Amino acid sequence: MRGYPAAGRLVLHAVLWAMAGVLAATFFVTGLMTLTMRRESLAKLGPMGWVLDFPPRLVKIIGGIELLAACGLVVPAWTHTATILVPYAASGLVVLMFGAAAVHVRRGEGARIAVNAVIVLLAGVLAWCRFGTYHF
C-alpha cells in the first residue's frame, strides 16, 4: 500500500469491509434459509425456484457452501487469523455465482442474472484487492 495517502488507504479499507459485510450478510441469510427450510418452501420464494431442479442433498450442500463463504468473508479478518481466507472466500463466491447464472440461463430466467453479475463484481473486486495491494 505504499504510495497512497493514509486517508485513502483507510477509506478503501472501509469500502472493502463494507463490501465484505454486504456479501456476508446476503450469503449468511440465504445459506441459512437453504440449510433449514424444506425445498418446497424455498421453491415458493421467487428467486429460489431452482431448488426443485436439484437433489435435496445438493441443495443443502450449496446452502452450506454459502454459509461457509459468508463466515470466510469476515471471521478471519475480525480475528486476524488466516486472513488469506477472505479473498479465497470471495473467489469461491465468484465461482458459485457463475454456476448460479448458468442455472438461471438454463431455466430461462435471464433477468435474474443481473443479481449474479452484481455479486460477481463485488466479490471479484474484493478478492482482487485482498489478494493484492490491499491485503490485511
C-alpha positions in Angstrom: 0.0 0.0 0.0 3.0 2.3 -0.5 2.5 5.4 -2.4 -1.1 6.0 -1.2 -2.0 8.6 1.4 -3.0 7.1 4.7 -6.5 8.6 4.5 -7.1 7.0 1.1 -6.0 3.6 2.4 -8.4 3.9 5.3 -11.3 4.8 3.0 -10.6 1.9 0.6 -10.2 -0.5 3.5 -13.6 0.7 4.9 -15.2 0.2 1.5 -13.7 -3.3 1.2 -15.1 -4.1 4.7 -18.5 -2.8 3.7 -18.5 -4.9 0.5 -17.5 -8.0 2.6 -20.2 -7.2 5.1 -22.9 -6.9 2.5 -21.8 -10.1 0.8 -21.5 -12.0 4.1 -25.0 -10.8 5.3 -26.5 -11.8 2.0 -25.0 -15.3 1.9 -25.4 -15.9 5.6 -29.2 -15.4 5.2 -29.6 -17.4 2.0 -27.3 -20.1 3.2 -29.2 -20.4 6.5 -32.5 -20.5 4.7 -31.3 -23.1 2.2 -30.0 -25.3 5.0 -33.0 -25.0 7.3 -36.1 -24.7 5.1 -37.7 -27.5 3.1 -37.2 -27.5 -0.7 -40.9 -27.0 -1.3 -41.0 -23.9 1.0 -37.9 -22.5 -0.7 -39.3 -23.0 -4.1 -42.2 -20.8 -3.3 -39.8 -17.9 -2.8 -39.3 -16.1 -6.1 -35.6 -16.5 -6.7 -35.3 -19.9 -5.1 -37.3 -21.9 -7.6 -34.1 -23.6 -8.8 -34.1 -25.9 -5.7 -36.6 -28.2 -7.3 -34.2 -28.9 -10.2 -31.6 -30.4 -7.8 -31.5 -33.3 -5.4 -32.2 -32.3 -1.7 -28.7 -33.2 -0.6 -27.1 -31.0 -3.2 -29.3 -28.1 -2.2 -28.1 -28.5 1.4 -24.5 -28.6 0.3 -25.0 -25.4 -1.7 -26.5 -23.8 1.4 -23.5 -25.0 3.5 -21.1 -23.5 0.9 -22.9 -20.2 1.1 -22.8 -20.2 4.9 -19.1 -21.1 4.9 -18.4 -18.3 2.4 -20.2 -15.8 4.5 -18.1 -16.7 7.5 -14.9 -16.8 5.4 -15.5 -13.2 4.3 -15.5 -11.7 7.8 -14.4 -14.0 10.5 -10.7 -14.4 9.5 -10.3 -10.6 9.2 -12.1 -10.0 12.6 -9.9 -12.4 14.4 -6.7 -11.6 12.4 -6.2 -15.3 11.9 -5.7 -16.8 8.4 -6.7 -13.6 6.7 -5.8 -15.2 3.3 -9.2 -17.0 3.6 -11.0 -13.7 2.9 -10.0 -13.4 -0.8 -10.4 -17.2 -1.2 -14.0 -17.0 0.1 -14.7 -14.1 -2.3 -13.2 -16.1 -5.2 -15.4 -19.0 -4.2 -18.5 -16.8 -4.4 -17.5 -15.7 -7.9 -17.4 -19.4 -9.0 -20.7 -20.1 -7.2 -22.4 -17.1 -8.9 -21.2 -18.2 -12.4 -22.8 -21.5 -11.7 -26.0 -19.8 -10.5 -26.0 -17.7 -13.7 -25.7 -20.9 -15.7 -28.7 -22.4 -13.9 -30.7 -19.2 -14.5 -29.9 -19.3 -18.2 -30.9 -23.0 -18.4 -34.2 -22.2 -16.6 -34.9 -19.2 -18.9 -34.6 -16.7 -16.0 -32.4 -14.2 -17.8 -33.5 -11.3 -15.7 -32.1 -12.9 -12.5 -28.6 -12.9 -14.0 -28.2 -9.2 -13.2 -28.1 -10.1 -9.4 -25.5 -12.7 -10.1 -23.5 -10.2 -12.1 -23.5 -7.6 -9.3 -22.4 -10.3 -6.8 -19.6 -11.4 -9.2 -18.5 -7.8 -9.5 -18.5 -7.2 -5.7 -16.8 -10.5 -4.8 -14.3 -10.2 -7.7 -13.2 -6.7 -6.7 -13.0 -7.8 -3.0 -10.9 -10.9 -4.0 -8.6 -8.8 -6.3 -8.0 -6.1 -3.7 -7.5 -8.5 -0.8 -5.1 -10.7 -2.8 -3.2 -7.7 -4.0 -2.2 -4.3 -2.6 -5.0 -4.0 0.0 -4.4 -7.2 1.9 -4.7 -7.3 5.7 
